[in-house]
Each structure stands twice: as structure tokens, then as C-alpha cells.
């Protein structure tokens, strides 16, 4: 509560709840000096609510990410400490079902090779939303095939078979209209083109499991688990988003 109560830190948490950002981007969005933003980010990191990952596009820079699960536990714990009647209940979660009677919401996931992170995100959003959201993925420099590690992890951990899927180039989907475009690697974020329609942008800074120094499928399992957690956080947002008409 003490961490979240400061207006600058609350503003940072509100921005990072939807997307990962760099310090200078947060300073611009909050209209605050960069050194002040860096100071409050350090406090949030020390408190375990925010993490930072080195940018794969510019190794001198970092992307900041809000740990929503830890925020939920910390805020719930604060309420319970005040009075036991404030202990949260956990209603069963339903798949995202966008409001309205128009077409389903459409989400595009983008990474460089479209061989691991973005197809995993596409598959998991399709799975977790029970098909209520139209998920697609593409890459700025697509590989020839999906990475075998991503295929194995999706099949083994989530019972999803994407072995017949092939990477696609951003040019193949550039003419389509998307409600939300999510980049999953820092390089792709800088080259992702604009799309027709009022597409909202988000960024998930997730390390490329294909380049990680890990044995077996460990890096792909970590990436898939992080993507699955982020998809879980995305579903309530999509469920409260009006469905487009037509």
C-alpha cells in the first residue's frame, strides 16, 4: 500500500499494467523528469513489484514489467491485514467474451522470426479464450519453420498441436484490421508497421528462448509460462472491450 500510494508510483504501475516500457517512454507518458521516474522505478523494483529486462534491440536499454500476480497478492494481503472480512474471493474465471454482438476481437502477436514466442502466444490466446478472440501471429523476418522447442512445449504442456503451422511475414497481414497488436520482442517493436483500423499497441518484452543458454526445452517452457500468465491477465481486459461491429 505504501509503495502504490505515491502518485508517481501509481502512475507507473498503471502504465506498466498494460504494456512494458522503457524509462524515457514512461517519463514522457507521465510528463515527469526521467531521473524522478528512475528513482520511483527503483523503489518498485526493490519492493518486488517491477522487474527489468535488457532490451534485445539496444543492450544499453531496459524494458520494465509490472508483476500483476504479485501486485494482486500484496493488495489482497493489505486488505486482509485491515480486516478479515476483506479477504478476497475467487470466482471461477470464464474465457474472454468481448461485449457486443459484432465480430470477435482480433489480436496480432508479432516477433522477429514468428517461430517461437508469437506462435505460442497465438496458440495460448486461442486456447484460453476458447476461440472467442481471433488470434494471429507474424514476424518481421520469419523463419522457415516453427522452432521444434516451441512445438514440443505447446504439445506437452498445453496439449496444443501447431506442427502444421508455418511462420508468416508481417506483409501477409498488413492489410488486415486488428483491435490489438502485441509485440513480444524488442527488435520487432521498432519495425512493426501500422495497421488499418484503431489498433491498440502493447509490448511484452520476452527473451528469445531460441537464443537462451539453457538445456533441453527449459527456455521454451519459461517463455511459454510467462506468455500464458500474460494471456491470463489480458483476458479480463478483452472481456470488457466492446466487440467491433461488422
N, C-alpha and C positions, 0 to 999 in steps of 0.2 A: 504494500500500500504506500509506503514511504517513497519507494522508487517511482511508482506510477503517478504519484500525486503532483509532481512538479510539472508545470505546463509544457516545458520544452521536452521533457522525457515522455510525457503523454503524447505529445505531437509526433515524436519519433516512433513510438510504439504504434500509433495509429497509421503512420505511413508504411512502416515495415510489416504491418499485419496483412497488407495486400500484395507486397512485392519486395524483392531485395533491391537495395540501392547502395550507391557509393556515398562517401561523406559529402562531397561537393553537391551531389544531387539532393541530398537531404537538406543541406544548408539553403539551397535555392527554394525547395518546396516549403520550408518553414520560414523563409526570409529571416534567417539568423546567421550570425558570423560563423565561419567554418570552425574556428578554434573553440567556440562555445558548443557547437554540435559535437565535435570530437570529445570534449570533456564529458558531456552527458552520455554519449555512446560508451565511453569507458566505464562509467558508473553502471550502466545497464549490463555491460559485459561482465563486470565484477560481480554483479548480482545474479548472473547466470541466465538472464532473460534474452540476451542478444549474443549471437556468435558472428564471427567474421571469417570469410574465406578469401584467399588470394585470387585475384582475377586471372583467368587463363588468357585473357586478351592482353592485359598490361600487368605484369607481375609486380609492378610498383604500387598497384592499387588494390583495394579490397572491397568486397560486397558484404553488406551487413544483413543479417537474417534474424527475425524475431521467432523465438521458440514458443509457439502458441500453446502447446501442451503444458509447458512449464508455467506459462502465464495463467492458464486455467487452474492449475493446481495451487499456485500461490494465491490467487484471488479467492479461490474457494476456501483455502485454509484460513485466510484473513476473516472471511465471514463466519466460519465455524468457531474461530477463536473469540469472536464478539458474542455469539450466542449459538448454542447447538441447534436451534430451530432453523438457522441459516445454512445448514449443511445441504449442499446441492443434491437434487435428484437427477437421475439419468434416464430420460425417456428413450425408448427404442428409436434408433436412427433409421430414417427411411431414405431411399435413394433420392437424389435431386430430381425434382419435378418442377420445371420452370412454370411460373404463373402465367395464365392466359391460355388461349386456345389456338395460337398461331403455330408456326413451325418450331421444331426443337431448337434450343440454343446450340450454337456451333462454336467449338473451341479448336484452335490450331496450336499444336506444340511444335516448337522449332529448336533444332540444334544443328551443329555443323554437318555431321555425317548422316543424320537420320538413321543410324544403325543401332543405337542403344537407348539413350535417355528419352528422346522424343517418342519413339515407338512404344517404349514401356509406359510412358505417361498416357499415350493414346489408348493403349490396351486397358490400363487400370481405370481411367475415367469411364470408358465404355462399360467395364465390369461393375464398378462401384455405383454408377448411375443407372444400372440395368437398362442401358440403351436410351435413357431419357435425354441424354446430351449427345449431340453428334460430334465425336472427337476425330481429329485428323492430325497427321504429323508430316513434316517435310524438313529438308535440310538445305543449307546454303551451298554445301559441297558434298552431296550424297555419296555414300559408299556404294559398292556393287551389290552388297547383301547385308542383311542384318547380322550383327555380331552374334556368334554362337552362344556366348555367355548370356546375353540378354534373352535369347530364345529359351535357353535351359532354365534360367531363373523364373521366367514367366510361366513356363510349363510346370516346373517343380514346386514353386511356392504359391502360385495363384491358379493353377490348372487352366492356363490360357495358352493356346497354341497359335503362334504367329509365324511359324516356319515358312508358310507360303507367301508371306508379305515381303515386299521389296521396297527399299528406300526410294523416295521421290524427291525431286528438286522443287524448291520454292516456286519456280516458274510455272510448275504444273498446277499450283493452287492460287497463283497471284490474282486471277480474275474472279475468284470466289469471294463471297461475303462472309466474314466471321464476326461473331459478337465479342470474342476474346482471343487474343494472341498471347501465348506464353512462351517466352524463350527460356531454354534450360541450360545454355552455355553462354559464357560472356562474349565469345567471339561472334556468335550468331546474333546476339543482341544488337551489335553495332552495324550489322549488314542487313538485318531483316527489313524488307521493303514495307511500304504502306499497302493497305488493302482497302478495297471498296467497302463502304458502309462504316458505321460508327464503332469500329473495332477498338476495344479497350486493351491496353497493354499491361502485362505483368512480366516479372523476371524472377526465375528461380535459379540461383547460382549453384549448380550441382556439378562437382568434379566429374570428368570423363572417366568412367570405370575402365575403359579400354586402355588407358594410359597409366592406371594406378599400379603401384608396386605392391601387388597382393597375390597370394597363391589361389589357384582354382578360380571359383566364381565369387570369392569373398567381396570384391569391389562391386560386382554387379548386384549382389544381394544387398549391400549397404545402399547403393544408389536406388534400387527398387523400393526398399523400405522407406527411404526418405521421400521418394516420389509418391508412394502410397499414402504416407502421412499428409503430405501437402494436398493430394487429391481429396483426402478426407476433410481437410479444412476448407477446401474450395467448394465442396458440395452444398453446405448451407448458404454460401454466397450465391451460387447459381440457383438454388431453390427459391430465393427471394428476388431474383431478377425477372422482370416481365418477359414473357416469351414474345419474340418478334412476330409481326403479322405477315402473312403471305407465305 
